[in-house]
């Protein structure tokens, strides 16, 4: 991968590498900062393999990633928007003693680690030299995700993991070239950010990060429209927030639109497809643990031809290098059409959560298939497969509830609420009341005057045990830093 990036940079040195807040930078400009930051690292000579990286949307931050890799270090992204305690926990777990930052200080990044400022680290050399020789199992990046205990858990990506996913991505056959323009709307702490710039670096394409000081979904749409973006990876929540603007939206330059990280609903896809008349739309999936993505389903522009289950578009089929299997509680493979937990194996699968042996023992298992041993990861996604091998989502294992003895899928309640409210964003959560009984709560973004009519409609569509106990109206549904719906915050609003 690094050699491919090096060759790409040399071949396309005069082409635009980044356009950040309407300022364009060539690949030669980017390399000046890469080499300047390499000089700083060579001067400091950090002993730890892991170096923290403050995730700002500027050229120096992207250059720092390449500089670290060129010098043989792994980067641990830190969000300036995260609480100090969370960033400190990340630094402690990864034993980070140095942090690269393009800014002198931010409240959330005040740490005991030494800060290396990259803002003025502009070198004089416009070419790569003396790249570190990475071993396949060496960690290049470690992203920390939410943990059920409240302590973030580390997901390490090795050289082999990242190379395997990039190999699978390019094997999809998209006709991408140095002429393409990539949207980058994710924070560095979200694994899909890697998919928004690494493929571009490999082919000499331009990357267009959004301004994170603006409202994220509006900033994304602004960049899509004004910069004639041709490749965009987004989460479906972005489209949900943009839905009120769909009537005026027209993005003829977009050629590839990848939606992942959340369920992609058929009604949302049907509303979005007319806005992007020349784009191929792909529903991509795969837990963070499988490095960016590992499974996909390309939509037909005729919605009647698309496969779905309970209004959620199909997961599709595994990408190259990924093996998927559905298992029951005894880890036995289930039959066609039978629901099971979706498990993944392959060289894109992480080695295990960082320093969490008990969790790894619980979520990883070995399976011999056709005489070959595979190491599988239990994703927590429930799914079934049809005769052709296409996988369909049945929701999260931990989002399935039994209410009054009945298994309830929250997506079913949300679907009917969206049908009634049309352009409103909705979400549900389950709360245990003072009597220990589970109750469904429905959240609606924006004000509604017809709450009684909504409840009456739901009564016509759902059995009594699936009706929401309360309907809450919010100005905005809470989102995580990666742009996904924050269900924990929803629970906290009710408690």
C-alpha positions as CSV (number, residue, x, y, z in Angstrom):
1,X,0.0,0.0,0.0
2,X,2.7,2.5,1.0
3,X,4.6,1.8,-2.2
4,X,1.5,2.3,-4.2
5,X,0.8,5.6,-2.5
6,X,4.4,6.7,-3.1
7,X,4.2,5.9,-6.8
8,X,0.9,7.7,-7.0
9,X,2.2,10.8,-5.3
10,X,5.2,10.9,-7.7
11,X,3.1,10.4,-10.8
12,X,0.4,12.9,-9.8
13,X,2.5,15.5,-7.9
14,X,1.0,18.5,-9.7
15,X,-2.6,17.3,-9.3
16,X,-4.9,18.4,-6.4
17,X,-4.6,16.2,-3.4
18,X,-6.9,18.1,-1.1
19,X,-9.3,21.0,-1.3
20,X,-10.0,22.3,2.3
21,X,-12.3,25.2,2.8
22,X,-11.9,26.1,-0.9
23,X,-8.1,26.1,-0.7
24,X,-6.5,23.6,-3.0
25,X,-3.2,21.7,-2.3
26,X,-1.3,19.6,-4.7
27,X,0.3,16.2,-3.9
28,X,3.6,18.1,-4.0
29,X,2.3,20.5,-1.4
30,X,1.1,17.6,0.8
31,X,4.6,15.9,0.6
32,X,6.3,19.1,1.8
33,X,4.3,18.7,5.1
34,X,4.8,15.0,5.2
35,X,8.6,15.4,5.0
36,X,8.6,18.3,7.5
37,X,6.7,16.2,10.0
38,X,9.1,13.3,9.4
39,X,11.9,15.6,10.3
40,X,10.2,16.4,13.6
41,X,9.7,12.7,14.4
42,X,13.3,11.9,13.6
43,X,14.4,14.7,15.9
44,X,12.2,13.6,18.8
45,X,12.6,9.8,18.2
46,X,9.5,8.6,20.2
47,X,10.1,5.2,21.6
48,X,6.4,4.1,21.7
49,X,5.0,2.5,18.5
50,X,1.7,4.5,19.0
51,X,1.5,8.2,18.4
52,X,-1.6,10.2,19.1
53,X,-3.1,12.3,16.3
54,X,-5.4,15.3,17.0
55,X,-8.0,15.0,14.3
56,X,-8.4,18.4,12.7
57,X,-9.7,19.0,9.1
58,X,-6.5,20.5,7.8
59,X,-3.6,19.5,5.5
60,X,-1.2,19.0,8.3
61,X,-3.3,16.3,10.0
62,X,-3.5,14.2,6.8
63,X,0.2,14.7,6.2
64,X,0.9,13.5,9.7
65,X,-0.7,10.1,9.0
66,X,1.7,9.6,6.1
67,X,4.6,10.9,8.0
68,X,3.9,8.5,10.9
69,X,3.6,5.5,8.5
70,X,6.7,6.5,6.6
71,X,8.6,6.5,9.9
72,X,7.1,3.2,11.1
73,X,4.7,4.6,13.7
74,X,1.0,3.8,14.2
75,X,-1.5,6.6,14.7
76,X,-4.2,6.7,17.3
77,X,-6.8,9.3,16.3
78,X,-8.1,11.7,19.0
79,X,-11.2,13.8,18.6
80,X,-11.0,17.4,19.7
81,X,-14.8,17.1,20.4
82,X,-14.4,14.2,22.8
83,X,-14.3,14.8,26.6
84,X,-10.9,15.0,28.2
85,X,-11.5,11.8,30.1
86,X,-12.2,9.8,27.0
87,X,-9.0,11.0,25.2
88,X,-7.0,10.4,28.3
89,X,-8.3,6.8,28.5
90,X,-7.3,6.3,24.9
91,X,-3.8,7.6,25.5
92,X,-3.4,5.5,28.6
93,X,-4.5,2.3,27.0
94,X,-2.2,2.7,24.0
95,X,0.7,3.9,26.1
96,X,0.9,7.1,24.0
97,X,3.6,9.6,25.1
98,X,3.5,11.9,22.0
99,X,0.6,13.6,20.2
100,X,0.9,15.2,16.8
101,X,-1.3,18.3,16.5
102,X,-1.7,21.1,14.1
103,X,-2.9,23.4,16.9
104,X,-1.2,24.5,20.1
105,X,-4.0,23.4,22.4
106,X,-7.6,22.5,22.8
107,X,-9.5,21.8,26.0
108,X,-10.2,18.2,25.2
109,X,-6.6,17.5,24.2
110,X,-4.9,18.8,27.3
111,X,-2.9,15.6,28.2
112,X,0.3,14.6,29.9
113,X,1.6,13.5,26.5
114,X,4.1,15.7,24.8
115,X,2.6,17.6,21.9
116,X,4.5,17.9,18.6
117,X,3.1,20.9,16.7
118,X,2.9,20.3,13.0
119,X,1.5,23.6,11.8
120,X,4.8,25.0,10.6
121,X,6.5,21.7,9.8
122,X,6.9,22.4,6.1
123,X,9.9,20.6,4.6
124,X,11.8,21.3,1.4
125,X,11.7,17.8,-0.2
126,X,8.7,17.1,-2.5
127,X,9.3,13.4,-2.8
128,X,9.1,10.2,-0.6
129,X,12.3,8.6,0.6
130,X,13.3,5.8,2.8
131,X,9.9,4.4,3.6
132,X,9.7,2.2,6.7
133,X,9.5,-1.5,5.9
134,X,6.3,-2.7,7.5
135,X,5.7,-6.3,8.6
136,X,2.3,-7.6,7.7
137,X,1.1,-8.0,11.4
138,X,2.4,-4.6,12.6
139,X,-0.3,-2.2,13.7
140,X,-0.7,0.9,11.5
141,X,-3.7,2.5,13.2
142,X,-5.8,1.9,16.3
143,X,-9.3,3.3,16.5
144,X,-11.1,3.3,19.8
145,X,-14.8,2.5,19.8
146,X,-17.5,2.7,22.4
147,X,-17.4,0.0,25.1
148,X,-20.3,-1.4,26.9
149,X,-18.5,-0.6,30.2
150,X,-18.2,3.0,29.3
151,X,-14.4,2.6,28.6
152,X,-13.5,2.9,24.9
153,X,-12.0,-0.3,23.5
154,X,-9.1,-0.3,21.0
155,X,-9.5,-1.8,17.5
156,X,-6.0,-2.2,16.0
157,X,-5.6,-2.3,12.2
158,X,-2.5,-4.0,10.9
159,X,-0.7,-3.5,7.6
160,X,-2.3,-6.7,6.4
161,X,-5.8,-5.6,7.5
162,X,-5.6,-2.3,5.6
163,X,-4.1,-3.8,2.5
164,X,-6.7,-6.6,2.4
165,X,-9.6,-4.1,2.5
166,X,-8.0,-1.9,-0.1
167,X,-7.4,-4.9,-2.3
168,X,-11.1,-5.9,-1.9
169,X,-12.3,-2.3,-2.6
170,X,-10.4,-2.0,-5.9
171,X,-11.5,-5.5,-6.9
172,X,-15.1,-4.1,-6.9
173,X,-14.2,-2.8,-10.4
174,X,-15.2,0.9,-9.9
175,X,-13.7,2.9,-12.7
176,X,-12.0,5.4,-10.4
177,X,-9.0,7.5,-11.5
178,X,-7.0,10.6,-10.7
179,X,-9.9,12.7,-12.1
180,X,-12.2,11.7,-9.3
181,X,-13.1,13.9,-6.3
182,X,-13.7,12.1,-2.9
183,X,-15.9,13.5,-0.2
184,X,-14.4,13.1,3.3
185,X,-17.1,13.9,6.0
186,X,-16.0,11.6,8.8
187,X,-13.9,12.3,11.9
188,X,-10.7,10.4,12.1
189,X,-12.0,8.3,15.0
190,X,-14.5,6.7,12.6
191,X,-13.2,3.8,10.5
192,X,-15.0,4.9,7.3
193,X,-12.8,8.0,7.2
194,X,-10.0,5.7,5.9
195,X,-12.2,4.7,3.0
196,X,-12.6,8.4,2.1
197,X,-9.0,9.2,1.6
198,X,-6.8,6.0,1.3
199,X,-8.2,4.8,-2.1
200,X,-7.9,8.4,-3.4
201,X,-4.2,8.5,-2.4
202,X,-3.6,5.2,-4.2
203,X,-4.9,6.6,-7.5
204,X,-4.0,10.3,-7.2
205,X,-7.5,11.6,-6.8
206,X,-8.6,14.7,-4.9
207,X,-10.1,14.6,-1.4
208,X,-12.6,17.2,-0.2
209,X,-13.0,17.3,3.6
210,X,-16.0,19.1,5.0
211,X,-15.7,22.0,7.5
212,X,-16.6,20.4,10.9
213,X,-17.4,23.7,12.4
214,X,-20.6,23.7,10.3
215,X,-23.6,21.4,10.7
216,X,-22.3,18.2,9.4
217,X,-25.0,17.1,7.0
218,X,-25.4,20.6,5.5
219,X,-21.6,20.9,5.1
220,X,-21.5,17.6,3.3
221,X,-24.3,18.6,0.9
222,X,-22.5,22.0,0.3
223,X,-19.3,20.2,-0.7
224,X,-21.2,17.6,-2.8
225,X,-22.9,20.3,-4.7
226,X,-20.2,23.0,-5.0
227,X,-17.2,20.8,-5.7
228,X,-18.8,18.4,-8.1
229,X,-17.9,15.4,-5.9
230,X,-17.8,12.1,-7.8
231,X,-17.3,9.6,-5.0
232,X,-19.0,9.9,-1.6
233,X,-19.1,7.5,1.4
234,X,-21.8,8.5,3.9
235,X,-23.9,7.2,6.7
236,X,-27.7,7.0,6.0
237,X,-28.3,9.4,8.9
238,X,-26.8,12.1,6.6
239,X,-29.5,11.5,4.1
240,X,-32.2,11.4,6.7
241,X,-31.2,14.9,7.8
242,X,-31.0,16.1,4.2
243,X,-34.4,14.6,3.2
244,X,-36.3,17.9,3.5
245,X,-34.0,19.3,0.8
246,X,-34.4,16.4,-1.6
247,X,-37.0,18.2,-3.8
248,X,-34.4,20.7,-4.8
249,X,-31.3,18.4,-4.8
250,X,-29.6,17.5,-8.0
251,X,-26.1,16.1,-8.0
252,X,-25.4,14.9,-11.6
253,X,-21.6,14.7,-11.1
254,X,-21.8,12.0,-8.3
255,X,-20.8,8.7,-9.8
256,X,-20.5,6.5,-6.7
257,X,-22.5,6.8,-3.5
258,X,-21.6,4.4,-0.7
259,X,-23.9,4.3,2.3
260,X,-22.8,2.3,5.4
261,X,-22.6,2.2,9.2
262,X,-26.3,2.0,9.7
263,X,-29.4,0.3,8.3
264,X,-30.3,1.8,4.9
265,X,-34.0,2.0,4.5
266,X,-35.7,1.4,1.2
267,X,-37.9,4.5,1.4
268,X,-34.9,6.7,2.0
269,X,-33.1,5.1,-0.9
270,X,-36.1,5.7,-3.1
271,X,-36.2,9.3,-2.2
272,X,-32.4,9.8,-2.6
273,X,-31.8,8.0,-6.0
274,X,-33.6,10.7,-8.1
275,X,-31.2,13.3,-6.6
276,X,-28.1,11.5,-8.0
277,X,-29.2,10.6,-11.6
278,X,-25.8,9.3,-12.7
279,X,-24.6,7.5,-9.6
280,X,-24.2,3.9,-8.6
281,X,-25.6,3.4,-5.1
282,X,-24.1,0.8,-2.9
283,X,-25.2,-0.3,0.6
284,X,-21.9,-1.3,2.3
285,X,-21.6,-3.0,5.7
286,X,-19.1,-4.6,8.0
287,X,-18.3,-3.9,11.6
288,X,-15.4,-1.7,12.5
289,X,-13.5,-4.8,13.5
290,X,-13.3,-5.9,9.8
291,X,-11.5,-2.7,8.8
292,X,-13.7,-0.1,7.0
293,X,-16.2,-2.5,5.2
294,X,-16.4,-6.0,3.9
295,X,-19.8,-6.6,2.4
296,X,-22.0,-4.7,-0.1
297,X,-25.2,-4.6,-2.1
298,X,-25.4,-2.4,-5.2
299,X,-28.9,-1.0,-5.7
300,X,-30.9,-1.0,-8.9
301,X,-32.2,2.4,-9.9
302,X,-35.6,0.6,-10.1
303,X,-36.5,0.3,-6.5
304,X,-38.9,-2.6,-7.2
305,X,-35.9,-4.7,-8.2
306,X,-34.0,-4.1,-5.0
307,X,-33.9,-6.8,-2.3
308,X,-34.8,-5.9,1.3
309,X,-36.2,-7.2,4.5
310,X,-38.5,-5.2,6.8
311,X,-37.8,-2.0,4.8
312,X,-34.0,-2.4,5.2
313,X,-31.9,-2.9,2.1
314,X,-30.0,-6.2,1.9
315,X,-26.5,-6.5,3.2
316,X,-25.5,-8.2,0.0
317,X,-22.5,-10.5,-0.4
318,X,-19.1,-10.4,1.1
319,X,-16.3,-8.6,-0.7
320,X,-13.1,-10.4,-1.9
321,X,-11.0,-11.8,1.0
322,X,-13.9,-12.0,3.4
323,X,-15.7,-15.1,4.5
324,X,-19.2,-14.7,6.1
325,X,-21.1,-17.2,8.1
326,X,-24.4,-17.2,10.0
327,X,-24.5,-19.2,13.2
328,X,-26.8,-20.1,16.0
329,X,-26.1,-19.9,19.8
330,X,-24.1,-23.1,19.5
331,X,-21.9,-21.6,16.8
332,X,-23.4,-24.0,14.2
333,X,-24.0,-22.7,10.7
334,X,-27.7,-22.2,10.1
335,X,-29.7,-23.2,7.0
336,X,-30.7,-21.0,4.1
337,X,-33.5,-18.6,5.1
338,X,-32.8,-19.2,8.8
339,X,-31.8,-16.3,11.1
340,X,-28.4,-16.4,12.7
341,X,-25.6,-14.1,14.0
342,X,-23.4,-12.8,11.2
343,X,-19.8,-13.7,11.7
344,X,-16.8,-12.7,9.6
345,X,-13.3,-14.1,8.9
346,X,-10.5,-13.0,6.7
347,X,-7.2,-11.1,6.6
348,X,-9.1,-7.8,7.0
349,X,-10.3,-9.0,10.5
350,X,-8.5,-7.3,13.4
351,X,-6.3,-9.5,15.6
352,X,-8.4,-8.7,18.7
353,X,-9.4,-5.8,20.9
354,X,-6.4,-4.2,22.5
355,X,-5.6,-5.8,25.8
356,X,-9.1,-7.3,26.3
357,X,-8.4,-11.1,26.3
358,X,-11.8,-11.9,28.0
359,X,-13.8,-10.0,25.4
360,X,-11.7,-11.5,22.6
361,X,-12.4,-15.0,24.0
362,X,-16.1,-14.3,24.0
363,X,-16.3,-12.8,20.5
364,X,-13.8,-14.8,18.5
365,X,-14.0,-18.5,17.6
366,X,-12.3,-20.9,15.3
367,X,-14.1,-23.0,12.7
368,X,-12.8,-25.6,10.3
369,X,-14.5,-25.3,6.9
370,X,-13.6,-27.7,4.0
371,X,-10.4,-28.7,5.9
372,X,-9.3,-25.1,6.5
373,X,-9.3,-23.3,9.8
374,X,-10.8,-19.9,10.0
375,X,-10.9,-17.4,12.9
376,X,-14.4,-15.8,13.0
377,X,-15.7,-12.6,14.8
378,X,-19.2,-12.5,16.1
379,X,-20.6,-9.2,14.8
380,X,-23.8,-9.0,16.8
381,X,-25.8,-8.4,13.6
382,X,-28.6,-10.9,13.0
383,X,-29.2,-11.9,9.4
384,X,-30.4,-14.6,7.0
385,X,-29.3,-15.6,3.5
386,X,-31.4,-16.4,0.5
387,X,-30.7,-19.2,-2.1
388,X,-28.3,-16.9,-4.0
389,X,-26.2,-16.1,-1.0
390,X,-27.4,-12.5,-0.5
391,X,-27.5,-11.6,3.2
392,X,-30.4,-9.6,4.8
393,X,-30.4,-7.7,8.0
394,X,-32.6,-8.8,10.9
395,X,-31.4,-6.0,13.2
396,X,-28.9,-6.1,16.0
397,X,-28.7,-8.9,18.5
398,X,-28.6,-6.3,21.2
399,X,-31.5,-4.3,19.8
400,X,-33.9,-7.2,19.9
401,X,-36.2,-7.1,22.9
402,X,-38.9,-9.3,24.3
403,X,-41.9,-7.3,25.4
404,X,-44.7,-9.1,27.0
405,X,-43.1,-12.3,25.8
406,X,-43.0,-11.1,22.2
407,X,-39.7,-10.4,20.2
408,X,-39.8,-6.8,19.1
409,X,-37.6,-5.2,16.4
410,X,-37.4,-1.5,17.0
411,X,-36.9,-0.8,13.3
412,X,-40.5,-2.0,12.7
413,X,-41.9,0.7,15.0
414,X,-39.6,3.4,13.4
415,X,-40.7,2.3,9.9
416,X,-44.4,2.9,10.5
417,X,-43.7,6.2,12.3
418,X,-41.7,7.4,9.3
419,X,-44.5,6.3,7.0
420,X,-46.9,8.7,8.8
421,X,-44.6,11.6,9.3
422,X,-43.0,11.4,5.8
423,X,-40.1,13.8,6.2
424,X,-39.5,13.6,9.9
425,X,-36.5,11.8,11.4
426,X,-37.5,9.3,14.0
427,X,-35.8,6.9,16.5
428,X,-36.9,4.5,19.2
429,X,-35.4,3.1,22.4
430,X,-36.5,0.8,25.1
431,X,-36.5,1.8,28.8
432,X,-37.2,-0.4,31.8
433,X,-39.7,1.4,34.0
434,X,-39.9,1.5,37.8
435,X,-41.8,-1.8,37.8
436,X,-39.1,-3.5,35.7
437,X,-41.3,-3.6,32.6
438,X,-39.7,-2.7,29.2
439,X,-41.4,0.3,27.4
440,X,-40.8,1.7,23.9
441,X,-40.2,5.4,23.6
442,X,-40.5,7.1,20.2
443,X,-38.4,10.3,19.4
444,X,-39.4,12.6,16.6
445,X,-37.1,15.3,15.3
446,X,-38.9,18.7,15.1
447,X,-42.3,19.7,16.3
448,X,-45.5,17.8,15.3
449,X,-49.0,19.0,15.9
450,X,-50.7,15.7,15.2
451,X,-49.2,13.5,17.9
452,X,-52.7,12.0,18.7
453,X,-53.1,11.2,15.0
454,X,-49.7,9.6,14.9
455,X,-50.5,7.4,17.9
456,X,-53.9,6.5,16.3
457,X,-52.1,5.5,13.1
458,X,-49.6,3.4,15.0
459,X,-52.4,1.6,16.7
460,X,-53.7,0.7,13.3
461,X,-50.4,-0.7,12.2
462,X,-48.9,-2.3,15.3
463,X,-50.0,-4.7,18.1
464,X,-50.5,-3.2,21.5
465,X,-47.2,-4.4,22.9
466,X,-45.3,-2.5,20.2
467,X,-46.9,0.8,20.8
468,X,-44.7,3.6,22.2
469,X,-45.3,4.5,25.8
470,X,-44.4,8.1,25.1
471,X,-43.6,10.3,22.0
472,X,-40.8,12.8,22.6
473,X,-40.3,15.8,20.3
474,X,-36.7,17.0,20.0
475,X,-35.2,19.8,18.0
476,X,-32.5,17.4,16.8
477,X,-31.9,13.7,17.3
478,X,-28.5,13.2,19.0
479,X,-25.6,11.9,16.9
480,X,-22.3,10.3,17.7
481,X,-19.1,11.8,16.5
482,X,-19.2,9.6,13.5
483,X,-22.7,10.8,12.5
484,X,-24.7,7.8,13.7
485,X,-27.7,8.0,15.8
486,X,-26.7,8.1,19.5
487,X,-29.2,5.7,21.2
488,X,-27.4,6.0,24.6
489,X,-28.3,9.7,24.6
490,X,-31.9,8.9,23.8
491,X,-32.1,6.6,26.8
492,X,-30.5,9.3,29.0
493,X,-33.2,11.8,27.9
494,X,-35.9,9.5,29.3
495,X,-34.3,8.3,32.5
